Amino acid sequence: MNIMLSSKTVELTEQVKQFFREKLARLQKFPSLGVRNVEVVVDRVKRKGRNTSDATVEVITEVKGRRFAFKEIGANLYQAFFRVYSKVEEKFRREDGERKRR
């Protein structure tokens, strides 16, 4: 699986990048979905023109020709990531279940 990490206003340390990669690698437990690429976009939330400590994490992936995008905001980078990851995992579980029923 190819995992692409990008950020507009946040410097992603190697520790953060490694954490994201390890967590997203768990999505390979859904081999029937054929996930090849996962793109993660991280940004700071702006309020009244100023950056805040809040972070937004967006995960974009393609499953069997269908493109999915998930976006969450959290008080910090990790909270936003955990929120969006749970959405992605839930969607993949449903998609995998539908494929197994067919």
C-alpha positions as CSV (number, residue, x, y, z in Angstrom):
1,M,0.0,0.0,0.0
2,N,1.3,3.4,-1.0
3,I,0.8,6.0,1.8
4,M,1.4,9.7,0.9
5,L,1.6,12.3,3.7
6,S,1.4,16.0,3.0
7,S,0.9,19.1,5.0
8,K,0.2,22.8,4.3
9,T,0.9,24.5,7.6
10,V,2.2,21.7,9.9
11,E,5.7,20.3,9.9
12,L,5.3,16.5,10.1
13,T,8.2,15.0,12.1
14,E,9.5,11.5,11.3
15,Q,7.9,10.3,14.5
16,V,4.4,11.5,13.3
17,K,4.9,10.2,9.8
18,Q,5.9,6.8,11.2
19,F,2.9,6.7,13.5
20,F,0.5,7.5,10.6
21,R,2.1,4.9,8.4
22,E,2.0,2.1,11.0
23,K,-1.7,2.9,11.8
24,L,-2.7,3.1,8.2
25,A,-0.9,-0.1,7.3
26,R,-3.5,-1.9,9.4
27,L,-6.0,-1.2,6.7
28,Q,-4.3,-4.0,4.7
29,K,-6.4,-6.4,6.8
30,F,-9.1,-5.8,4.2
31,P,-7.4,-7.4,1.2
32,S,-10.7,-7.9,-0.7
33,L,-11.0,-4.1,-1.0
34,G,-7.7,-3.8,-3.0
35,V,-6.6,-0.5,-1.3
36,R,-3.4,0.6,-3.1
37,N,-3.1,4.3,-2.3
38,V,-3.9,6.3,0.8
39,E,-3.3,10.1,0.9
40,V,-3.3,12.0,4.2
41,V,-3.5,15.8,4.2
42,V,-2.8,17.6,7.5
43,D,-3.5,21.2,8.1
44,R,-4.0,23.7,11.0
45,V,-7.5,25.1,11.6
46,K,-7.7,28.9,11.1
47,R,-10.1,31.0,13.0
48,K,-10.4,34.7,12.3
49,G,-7.4,34.5,10.1
50,R,-5.1,33.0,12.7
51,N,-3.8,29.5,13.1
52,T,-5.0,27.6,16.1
53,S,-3.7,24.5,17.8
54,D,-6.6,22.6,16.3
55,A,-5.7,20.3,13.4
56,T,-7.6,18.9,10.5
57,V,-6.7,15.5,9.0
58,E,-8.1,14.3,5.7
59,V,-7.7,10.8,4.4
60,I,-8.4,10.1,0.7
61,T,-8.4,6.6,-0.7
62,E,-9.7,4.6,-3.6
63,V,-11.5,1.2,-3.1
64,K,-12.2,-0.8,-6.3
65,G,-12.6,2.3,-8.4
66,R,-14.6,4.3,-5.9
67,R,-13.0,7.3,-4.2
68,F,-13.6,8.0,-0.6
69,A,-12.6,11.1,1.4
70,F,-12.8,11.5,5.2
71,K,-12.1,14.6,7.1
72,E,-12.0,15.4,10.8
73,I,-11.0,18.2,13.1
74,G,-9.5,17.7,16.6
75,A,-7.9,19.6,19.4
76,N,-4.5,18.3,18.2
77,L,-3.0,16.3,15.4
78,Y,-3.4,12.9,17.0
79,Q,-7.0,13.4,18.1
80,A,-8.0,14.4,14.5
81,F,-6.1,11.4,13.1
82,F,-7.8,9.0,15.5
83,R,-11.2,10.4,14.6
84,V,-10.7,10.1,10.9
85,Y,-9.0,6.7,11.2
86,S,-12.1,5.3,13.0
87,K,-14.3,6.6,10.2
88,V,-12.1,5.0,7.5
89,E,-11.9,1.7,9.4
90,E,-15.7,1.6,9.9
91,K,-16.4,2.3,6.2
92,F,-13.9,-0.4,5.2
93,R,-15.5,-2.9,7.5
94,R,-18.9,-2.2,5.9
95,E,-17.5,-2.4,2.4
96,D,-15.7,-5.6,3.2
97,G,-18.9,-7.1,4.7
98,E,-20.9,-6.2,1.6
99,R,-18.3,-7.9,-0.7
100,K,-18.3,-11.1,1.4
101,R,-22.1,-11.3,1.2
102,R,-22.1,-11.1,-2.6
